[in-house]
Amino acid sequence: MRMGNYLEAIQDFNKAIESYSNSANIYINRGFSKYNINDYDGAISDFNKALELNPKEYEAYYYLGIIKFVLHDFEAAIQYYNKTIDLKPDLSIAYFKRGSVKDILEDYVGAIQDYSIAIELDPNNAEAYFNRAYIKVKLYLYQDAIQDYNKAIELNPKDGDAYYNRGLTKIILKDKKGGLSDLLKSDKLGCNKAKEAIEQYFT
C-alpha cells in the first residue's frame, strides 16, 4: 500500500473513532497505518490505547515489539514479543521475530529455540530455517546448519543467499566441490557476494 493510501486510511480511522471510541481494533488499525508511514510515536500511542481498552489485544503487543525493534530498543522488543506469545502461543511469526532479536543480543541458544518453535508452528517458513542455519554456523554446528539450508532451499529454491551461505559452510567442511556448485548457483540467482567468494576460494 502506498503512503497516500495509509494517510487516507488514517483519516477514515479518525472518523471511525469519533463514533466508536471504545474500539480497540480501530486503534490497532490506525496504529498499523501510522507505523507504515514511520509515525512511530503515533503508532505507539494508538497501540497503547488499544491495550488500555483491551489488555488481551495480542496484535498491539506484537506491533509494539516490531516498532521497538526498528528503534533498536531490543530489550523492550523482547518484552513485547513475550506478551504477544503469552496471549497467542500459536503465533509462529512472534517466535520468529523474537528469535531475530535474541540473535542480535547474542542469545544464540534462545534464538535457535524460538526459530525451532516458529518452524514447528509453520513448517513452510523458509526464512526461519535460513536464520536458524546462520546461527548454527556461529555455534560451529556446521552439519546441522547444512540441513537447515537444505530445507530453506527446498522451500525457496530461488534464494541465492541460501545457496551462498550453504556454499561457504560446505567450504568450511572441506567440501569444495559442493561449495563451488552452490556459489555458482547463488551467482546465477543474482547474489552479488557469490562472485567475490568464488574468486577468493577458487582462483
C-alpha positions as CSV (number, residue, x, y, z in Angstrom):
1,M,0.0,0.0,0.0
2,R,1.3,3.5,-0.9
3,M,1.9,6.1,1.8
4,G,-1.0,8.2,0.4
5,N,-3.3,5.2,1.0
6,Y,-2.2,4.9,4.6
7,L,-2.8,8.6,5.1
8,E,-6.3,8.2,3.7
9,A,-6.8,5.1,5.9
10,I,-5.8,7.2,9.0
11,Q,-8.4,9.8,8.1
12,D,-11.0,7.1,7.9
13,F,-10.0,5.6,11.2
14,N,-10.1,9.1,12.8
15,K,-13.7,9.4,11.7
16,A,-14.5,5.9,12.9
17,I,-13.0,6.7,16.4
18,E,-15.4,9.6,16.7
19,S,-18.3,7.1,16.6
20,Y,-16.6,4.1,18.1
21,S,-14.1,5.5,20.6
22,N,-14.0,2.2,22.6
23,S,-13.0,0.0,19.7
24,A,-9.5,-1.4,20.4
25,N,-9.5,-2.8,16.8
26,I,-9.8,0.6,15.2
27,Y,-6.8,1.9,17.3
28,I,-4.8,-1.1,16.2
29,N,-5.6,-0.5,12.6
30,R,-4.8,3.2,12.8
31,G,-1.6,2.4,14.7
32,F,-0.6,0.0,11.9
33,S,-1.2,2.7,9.3
34,K,0.9,5.2,11.3
35,Y,3.6,2.6,11.6
36,N,3.7,2.3,7.8
37,I,4.3,6.0,7.4
38,N,7.0,5.9,10.0
39,D,5.0,7.8,12.6
40,Y,6.3,5.6,15.4
41,D,5.2,7.8,18.3
42,G,1.7,8.0,16.9
43,A,1.6,4.2,16.3
44,I,2.8,3.5,19.9
45,S,0.2,5.8,21.3
46,D,-2.6,4.0,19.3
47,F,-1.3,0.5,20.3
48,N,-1.2,1.6,23.9
49,K,-4.7,2.9,23.7
50,A,-5.9,-0.4,22.2
51,L,-4.3,-2.2,25.2
52,E,-5.9,0.2,27.6
53,L,-9.3,-0.7,26.1
54,N,-8.5,-4.4,25.8
55,P,-5.4,-5.7,27.6
56,K,-5.7,-9.0,25.6
57,E,-5.1,-7.5,22.2
58,Y,-2.1,-9.5,21.3
59,E,-1.7,-7.7,18.0
60,A,-1.0,-4.5,19.8
61,Y,1.9,-6.1,21.7
62,Y,3.2,-7.6,18.5
63,Y,3.3,-4.3,16.6
64,L,4.9,-2.6,19.6
65,G,7.6,-5.3,19.5
66,I,8.2,-4.5,15.8
67,I,8.4,-0.8,16.5
68,K,10.9,-1.3,19.4
69,F,13.0,-3.5,17.1
70,V,13.0,-0.8,14.4
71,L,14.1,1.7,17.1
72,H,16.8,-0.7,18.3
73,D,15.3,-1.0,21.7
74,F,15.8,-4.7,21.7
75,E,15.1,-5.5,25.3
76,A,11.8,-3.8,25.1
77,A,11.0,-5.6,21.8
78,I,11.7,-8.9,23.6
79,Q,9.2,-8.0,26.4
80,Y,6.5,-7.1,23.9
81,Y,7.0,-10.3,22.0
82,N,6.9,-12.2,25.3
83,K,3.5,-10.6,26.0
84,T,2.3,-11.5,22.4
85,I,3.3,-15.1,22.9
86,D,1.7,-15.3,26.4
87,L,-1.6,-14.2,24.8
88,K,-1.2,-16.1,21.4
89,P,1.2,-19.0,21.9
90,D,0.5,-20.4,18.5
91,L,1.6,-17.3,16.6
92,S,4.6,-18.5,14.6
93,I,5.7,-15.1,13.5
94,A,6.0,-13.9,17.1
95,Y,8.6,-16.6,17.8
96,F,10.4,-15.8,14.6
97,K,10.6,-12.1,15.4
98,R,11.7,-12.8,19.0
99,G,14.4,-15.2,17.7
100,S,15.7,-12.4,15.4
101,V,16.1,-10.1,18.4
102,K,17.7,-12.8,20.5
103,D,20.2,-13.3,17.7
104,I,21.1,-9.6,17.8
105,L,21.5,-9.9,21.6
106,E,23.8,-12.9,21.1
107,D,21.4,-15.2,22.9
108,Y,22.0,-17.8,20.2
109,V,20.6,-20.8,22.1
110,G,17.4,-18.8,22.8
111,A,17.2,-17.7,19.2
112,I,17.5,-21.3,17.9
113,Q,14.8,-22.4,20.3
114,D,12.5,-19.6,19.0
115,Y,13.1,-20.4,15.4
116,S,12.5,-24.1,16.1
117,I,9.1,-23.3,17.6
118,A,8.3,-21.0,14.7
119,I,9.2,-23.9,12.3
120,E,7.1,-26.3,14.3
121,L,4.1,-24.0,14.0
122,D,4.8,-23.1,10.4
123,P,6.9,-25.8,8.6
124,N,7.0,-23.8,5.4
125,N,8.8,-20.8,6.8
126,A,11.9,-20.9,4.7
127,E,13.3,-17.8,6.4
128,A,13.2,-19.5,9.8
129,Y,15.3,-22.4,8.5
130,F,17.7,-19.9,6.9
131,N,18.1,-17.9,10.1
132,R,18.4,-20.9,12.3
133,A,21.1,-22.3,10.0
134,Y,23.0,-19.0,10.2
135,I,23.1,-19.1,14.0
136,K,24.2,-22.8,13.9
137,V,27.2,-21.7,11.9
138,K,28.0,-19.2,14.6
139,L,27.9,-22.1,17.1
140,Y,30.1,-24.2,14.8
141,L,27.2,-26.7,14.2
142,Y,28.1,-26.9,10.5
143,Q,26.4,-30.2,9.6
144,D,23.2,-29.1,11.3
145,A,23.4,-25.8,9.5
146,I,23.7,-27.6,6.2
147,Q,20.5,-29.5,6.9
148,D,18.6,-26.2,7.6
149,Y,20.0,-24.6,4.5
150,N,18.9,-27.7,2.5
151,K,15.3,-27.2,3.9
152,A,15.4,-23.4,3.2
153,I,16.4,-24.1,-0.4
154,E,13.8,-26.8,-0.8
155,L,11.1,-24.3,0.3
156,N,12.6,-21.4,-1.6
157,P,14.8,-22.6,-4.5
158,K,15.4,-19.1,-5.8
159,D,17.0,-17.9,-2.6
160,G,20.6,-17.0,-3.8
161,D,21.6,-16.1,-0.2
162,A,20.8,-19.6,1.0
163,Y,22.9,-21.2,-1.7
164,Y,25.7,-18.7,-0.9
165,N,25.6,-19.5,2.8
166,R,25.4,-23.2,2.3
167,G,28.3,-23.0,-0.2
168,L,30.5,-21.2,2.4
169,T,29.5,-23.8,5.0
170,K,30.5,-26.6,2.7
171,I,33.8,-25.0,2.1
172,I,34.4,-24.9,5.9
173,L,33.6,-28.6,5.9
174,K,36.2,-29.2,3.1
175,D,33.5,-29.9,0.5
176,K,35.0,-27.5,-2.0
177,K,33.2,-29.1,-5.0
178,G,29.8,-28.8,-3.3
179,G,30.7,-25.3,-2.1
180,L,31.6,-24.2,-5.6
181,S,28.4,-25.6,-7.0
182,D,26.4,-23.7,-4.5
183,L,28.3,-20.4,-5.1
184,L,27.8,-20.8,-8.9
185,K,24.1,-21.3,-8.3
186,S,24.0,-18.3,-6.0
187,D,25.7,-16.2,-8.5
188,K,23.3,-17.3,-11.2
189,L,20.4,-16.3,-8.9
190,G,21.9,-12.8,-8.6
191,C,23.6,-12.9,-5.2
192,N,26.4,-10.3,-5.7
193,K,28.6,-11.8,-2.9
194,A,28.9,-15.1,-4.7
195,K,31.3,-14.0,-7.4
196,E,33.7,-12.5,-4.9
197,A,33.6,-15.7,-2.9
198,I,34.3,-17.8,-6.0
199,E,37.4,-15.6,-6.7
200,Q,38.5,-15.8,-3.1
201,Y,38.3,-19.6,-2.8
202,F,38.8,-20.9,-6.3
203,T,41.3,-18.6,-8.1
